[in-house]
Amino acid sequence: ALATNDCHLLSVQGDYSGDIARIVSAISAADPNVPVFWLTVPDYPELPDCASIVNGDLEQLLQAGMYPNLKRFDYSAWAGAHPECFYDGVHLRERWRKDPRSGGSNLPEPSDYCAGQFKYATWLKAELD
C-alpha cells in the first residue's frame, strides 16, 4: 500500500492528510470524474502509530466530503483476516517460490500455501467491481 511505504515520514511531518489531499487534488484537477482509491494501512508492530495516523487522516478527508471521487478500500481488514498471505507480516507471498537446489526454477507451493499476491489481486478486483 502506498501509505505503508510513507510511514517513516510521519515522524517528521506528523500527519498524512496533506499528502493524500495533494495527490487527490492533482488527479481531480486533470479529471474530476476519475475515482481515486486509497487503501487503509494495517497495524504493523515495527511501524507504531502509522495505521492510526494514516487511516485517521484518510477518514477525516472522506468525512469532510471535499473529494467526492476519493474512495477507501479497507486493506487493513483484509490483511488482518489473511495473515497467512504475508511472508514477513508486511509483504505478500508470491504464487511461486524459487527452489535453490534446482538452479532457481519455479515450483508450486504446497496446497496450504497462500498465494498472497494473487489473493490480494482477487480481493482488489472484487472491490473495484
Backbone as a ProteinNet text record, in pm:
[ID]
protein_1_A
[PRIMARY]
ALATNDCHLLSVQGDYSGDIARIVSAISAADPNVPVFWLTVPDYPELPDCASIVNGDLEQLLQAGMYPNLKRFDYSAWAGAHPECFYDGVHLRERWRKDPRSGGSNLPEPSDYCAGQFKYATWLKAELD
[TERTIARY]
84.5	0	88.6	45.6	123.5	160.1	64.4	89.9	183.9	186.4	275.2	419.9	458.6	595.9	626.6	525.1	545.1	542.1	523.4	508.1	628.6	746.3	864.2	857.9	779.9	767.2	681.7	597.8	505.5	576.5	692.6	766.2	821	833	884.7	770.9	664.7	559.2	436.9	418.2	312.6	174.2	146	15.8	33.2	-72	-66.2	-174.2	-264.9	-377.8	-333.3	-227.4	-178.8	-128.4	-63.9	-15.5	-132.1	-232	-349.4	-417.8	-436.8	-505.1	-430.4	-298.6	-221	-238.7	-234.4	-247.8	-389.1	-489.1	-628.1	-656.1	-604.7	-625	-562.7	-443	-376.4	-454.9	-501.7	-581.3	-713.3	-776.8	-905.5	-892.8	-780.4	-760	-752.8	-694.1	-685.2	-821.4	-895	-1027.6	-1101.3	-1196.4	-1266.6	-1354.3	-1374.4	-1456.8	-1376.6	-1244.7	-1160.9	-1163.9	-1204.6	-1205	-1062.7	-1042.5	-914.2	-939.4	-874.4	-893	-772.9	-800.6	-693.2	-710.8	-602	-604.5	-575	-647.3	-612.5	-482.8	-416.7	-289	-310.3	-262.5	-271.8	-180.5	-208.5	-119.7	3.4	119.1	245.7	323	366	439.9	564	628.4	751.5	724.9	596.9	559.9	451.9	487.8	387.3	320.4	192.1	108.9	83	148.4	131.1	-14	-70.1	-206.3	-306.3	-294.8	-392.8	-382.3	-261.6	-244.5	-295.4	-246	-284	-433.8	-483.9	-625.4	-714.6	-670.2	-746.1	-750.4	-636.7	-632.5	-718.6	-714.8	-798.5	-946.6	-982.7	-1122.3	-1168.7	-1082.1	-1118.4	-1145.5	-1061.5	-1083.3	-1212.4	-1240.9	-1365.1	-1486.6	-1480.5	-1591.8	-1614.1	-1506.5	-1518.1	-1588.3	-1583.6	-1653.1	-1591.7	-1467.7	-1401.9	-1368.9	-1353.7	-1313.4	-1414.5	-1521.2	-1622.9	-1571.5	-1459.2	-1402	-1306.2	-1284.3	-1195.3	-1273.4	-1222.4	-1286.1	-1184.5	-1230.8	-1143.4	-1167	-1057.2	-1061.3	-996.8	-1063.1	-1016.4	-914.6	-795.2	-685.6	-645.1	-659	-625.5	-709.2	-838.8	-925.8	-890.9	-865.5	-830.7	-700.8	-598.9	-469.6	-483.1	-562	-582.4	-651.9	-735.3	-807.2	-724.1	-610.9	-528.9	-380.2	-342.4	-200.4	-114.7	-175.3	-101.4	-54	-104.4	-68.8	55.7	115.8	233.5	353.6	467.6	585.6	661.6	638.6	709.3	617.4	488	392.2	360.4	438.9	418.6	402	489.1	492.3	418	342.6	261.5	346.4	304.6	370.6	342.1	436	418.8	350.3	312.4	246.6	346.3	468.1	570.1	687.8	760.7	884.1	1000.6	1116.4	1237.3	1298	1333.5	1397.4	1547.5	1624.7	1768.6	1840.9	1784.8	1850.1	1841.7	1745.4	1728.2	1771.1	1860	1907.1	1806.4	1713	1617.8	1491.7	1463	1340.8	1218.7	1108.2	985.5	916.9	874.2	798.5	670.2	558.7	436.3	450.2	384.3	386.6	293	308.4	216.3	72.4	-22.7	-163.6	-212.8	-149.7	-194.3	-126	-47	26.1	-67.1	-62.5	-143.4	-63.7	-113.9	-54.3	-105.3	-37.7	-84.1	-108.2	-15.7	-31.7	-156.6	-180.2	-298.6	-426.1	-424.8	-542.8	-574.9	-471.3	-489.9	-547.5	-494	-543.1	-689.5	-725.8	-864.5	-956.2	-912.7	-990	-1002.8	-891.2	-891.8	-984.7	-981.6	-1072.2	-1217.8	-1249.1	-1385.8	-1426.7	-1334.1	-1362.6	-1390.3	-1319.7	-1335.8	-1463.7	-1512.1	-1633.9	-1759.4
-117.7	0	123.5	221.8	344.1	406.1	419.9	487.7	409.7	277.9	197.7	238.2	259.9	298.6	441	519.8	657.7	674.3	567	578	640.9	622.1	682.4	834.3	892.8	1038.4	1093.8	1011	1059.6	1114.6	1059.9	1110.8	1250.2	1285.5	1417.7	1518.3	1479.4	1576.6	1563.3	1449.5	1435.7	1402.3	1421.2	1381.8	1340.4	1285.5	1235.1	1296.3	1372.6	1427.1	1518.8	1593.8	1682	1604.9	1491.8	1408.9	1350.9	1299.3	1244.6	1355.2	1470.7	1581.9	1627.5	1634.9	1677.5	1580.3	1452.1	1352.6	1355.1	1355.8	1357.2	1486.5	1599	1727.2	1727	1672.2	1668.7	1582.6	1468.3	1381.4	1448.8	1508.8	1575.1	1694.4	1763.9	1878.5	1833.2	1718.4	1665.6	1615.7	1547.5	1496.3	1466.3	1550.4	1531.7	1406.1	1341.8	1220.9	1093.1	1105.2	987	949.6	826.3	786.1	764.3	798	776.4	677.7	563	458.4	457.4	464.6	467.4	348.9	280.1	165.5	207.7	149.5	170.2	93.9	131.2	72.2	-21.4	-146.2	-237.3	-192.3	-241.5	-217.9	-306.1	-245	-317.8	-286.2	-387.9	-362.4	-276.6	-293.7	-217.2	-73.6	-39	96.9	148.9	172.4	214.2	345.5	351.9	470.2	498.6	429.1	458.2	438.9	322.4	293	393	425.1	516.7	656.1	700.1	832.9	833.7	741.7	739.5	713.9	610.9	577.8	687.7	750	861	981.5	1013.6	1125.6	1098	974.5	936.4	949.6	902.5	910.4	1055.4	1142.9	1284.9	1346.7	1315.2	1369.1	1315.3	1187.2	1129.9	1195.1	1213.2	1274.2	1419.9	1490.2	1630.5	1644.6	1539.9	1541.9	1632.8	1674.4	1764.7	1696	1565.8	1490.7	1378.6	1407.5	1303.9	1184.3	1200.4	1090	1004.1	1038.8	961.8	847.3	726.5	606.4	529.7	464.4	388.4	238.7	164.5	18.7	-25.2	-110.7	-148.8	-263.2	-227.7	-324.6	-372.1	-286.9	-324.5	-444.2	-440.2	-551.3	-676.9	-660.8	-776.4	-839.5	-758.6	-810.4	-879.4	-822.2	-882.4	-1017.4	-1034.2	-1160.5	-1266.3	-1225.3	-1317.7	-1309.8	-1328	-1319.3	-1425.7	-1536.5	-1643.6	-1603	-1492.2	-1447.4	-1358.7	-1335.7	-1249.4	-1330.9	-1306.1	-1382.9	-1317.6	-1189.8	-1122.2	-1030.3	-1043.4	-957.5	-830	-798.3	-676.6	-709.4	-791.7	-819.6	-948.1	-941.9	-1056.2	-1167.2	-1289.2	-1405.6	-1409.3	-1466.2	-1482.2	-1614.9	-1633.4	-1758.2	-1872	-1841.5	-1944	-1915.5	-2016.2	-1997.1	-2050	-2001.7	-2047.9	-2163.9	-2267.8	-2382.8	-2370.8	-2336	-2315.9	-2442.6	-2558.5	-2684	-2709	-2644.5	-2670.6	-2551.6	-2471.3	-2356.2	-2243.1	-2242.8	-2131.9	-2153	-2276.9	-2297.9	-2280.8	-2247.2	-2224.8	-2356	-2365.9	-2481.2	-2431.4	-2500.9	-2459.4	-2481.5	-2397.7	-2410.5	-2523.7	-2573.4	-2674.8	-2624.4	-2714.6	-2677.4	-2583.2	-2583.6	-2494.8	-2357.7	-2335.8	-2210.2	-2101.8	-1983.8	-1872.2	-1793.7	-1790.2	-1706.9	-1564.8	-1493.2	-1363.2	-1261.6	-1252.3	-1154.3	-1183.3	-1309.9	-1347.3	-1323.1	-1362.2	-1345.5	-1197.2	-1114.9	-969.9	-912.6	-954.3	-904.8	-943	-1062.4	-1107.7	-1021.2	-993.6	-906.7	-766.1	-712.1	-576.6	-567.2	-665.7	-666.6	-667.2	-747.3	-750.6	-614	-544.4	-411.5	-312.3	-326.9	-236.5	-262.5	-385.3	-420.3	-363.5
0	0	0	-72.1	-87.5	46.8	134.3	261.3	352.1	339.7	422.9	401.4	277.9	247.5	290.6	314.1	357.7	509.5	582.4	727.7	795.8	741	803.4	800.5	709	701.8	815.2	872.7	974.5	1096.8	1127.9	1243.5	1216.3	1089.2	1052.1	1038.4	966.6	938.5	1028.3	1092.6	1191.1	1140.5	1012.5	959.3	814	759.7	622.4	535.2	595	519.7	406.8	427.9	322.1	201.3	226.5	115.9	36.4	107.2	39.6	-41	20.9	-45.6	-170.4	-164.6	-282.5	-398.7	-370.2	-476.6	-535	-448	-496.3	-572.1	-523.5	-592.5	-731.5	-743.1	-873.8	-972.3	-926.9	-1014.9	-1049.6	-951.6	-973.7	-1066.9	-1060.2	-1149	-1294.5	-1316.7	-1453.5	-1501.3	-1412.9	-1447	-1316.7	-1279.1	-1151.5	-1146.5	-1260.4	-1264.1	-1244	-1236.9	-1216.7	-1069	-1038.9	-897.8	-846.4	-720.3	-654.8	-541.1	-548.7	-448.5	-354.7	-224.4	-124.9	-30.4	-4.7	85.1	227.9	322	462.1	491.2	598.9	637	756	746.1	861.1	974.5	1094.1	1207.9	1194.1	1191.2	1186	1312.8	1386.8	1510.9	1490	1375.2	1351.5	1305.5	1284	1244.1	1339.5	1465.6	1562.9	1523	1544.3	1518.9	1371.5	1281.5	1139.6	1096	1126.4	1080.9	1136.6	1264.5	1323	1261.3	1230.6	1170.3	1026.7	944.9	802.3	787.3	856.4	842.7	899.4	1008.1	1065.3	972.7	911.8	817.7	694.9	646.7	532.8	569.5	686.3	731.4	743.5	795	806.6	670.4	572.9	438.1	377.5	400.1	348.4	414.9	546	619.1	579.5	546.3	506.4	371.4	290.5	162.1	57.5	78.2	-16.7	-148.7	-145.6	-263.4	-288.2	-361	-382.7	-462.9	-531.2	-609.1	-526.9	-399.5	-312.5	-247.7	-265.7	-210.3	-127.4	-21	67.6	47.1	37.9	39.2	169.9	244	377	369.6	324.7	316.5	456	553.9	690.8	735.4	709.4	747.4	667.5	536.7	454	503.1	527.1	572.5	708.5	797.9	929	921.7	821.1	804.1	731.3	672.4	593.8	629	755.5	792.2	723.3	684.8	617.1	477.6	426.1	291.4	288.9	405.2	414.6	458.9	396.8	436.7	550.2	576.1	685	765.1	744.6	812	736.2	632.6	553.7	405.3	352.5	208.5	175	65.5	22.6	-35.8	-7.8	-66.9	-216.5	-291.4	-435.2	-464.3	-587.8	-627.7	-636.6	-670.6	-690.2	-599.8	-565	-488.7	-570.9	-544.6	-613.9	-536.3	-607	-545.1	-568.5	-465	-485.6	-530	-501.6	-540.9	-691	-756.7	-899.8	-984.4	-930.4	-1006.8	-1014	-922.6	-916.3	-998.1	-1040.8	-1118.1	-1027.8	-1088.1	-1013.5	-978.3	-855.2	-808.5	-744.7	-766.4	-697.5	-547.8	-472.4	-327	-283.2	-161.1	-109.6	-112.7	-106.5	-121.4	-11.8	105.5	212.8	207.9	106.6	92.1	39.3	96.2	48	-55.3	-176.7	-281.4	-257.6	-169.7	-123.3	-232.3	-327.8	-434.4	-516.5	-546.2	-623.2	-542.5	-415.9	-331.1	-312.6	-294.9	-282.9	-412.4	-526	-655.4	-675.8	-633.5	-645.4	-559	-435.2	-346.1	-405	-454.3	-509.5	-630.3	-717.3	-833.4	-788	-685.8	-634.6	-578.2	-512.5	-460.4	-574.1	-683	-796.6	-874.8	-871.5	-948.6	-890.9
[MASK]
+++++++++++++++++++++++++++++++++++++++++++++++++++++++++++++++++++++++++++++++++++++++++++++++++++++++++++++++++++++++++++++++++

